Amino acid sequence: MLEYWALIEADFFREYNIRLVDEIGNLTWRLFINLVNGLSADSRWMSVLRDAPVYATPEQAERFLDS
């Protein structure tokens, strides 16, 4: 996720009018994840996920995101 942080920041500003650089300290982890998961299908972050390979296990997905 950190590799695509700039895309997530841009998506948050465009879709929620939230400047993450200013508000990240005010968001709980749960709220942050819910907002990330709520990004529209047209968001840049969702386009990254759409293009990601499908993995059978959480460990395989974790290795992909860590690479």
Helices and strands as residue ranges (DSSP letters): G 2-4, H 5-16, H 20-23, G 24-26, H 29-37, H 44-51, H 58-66
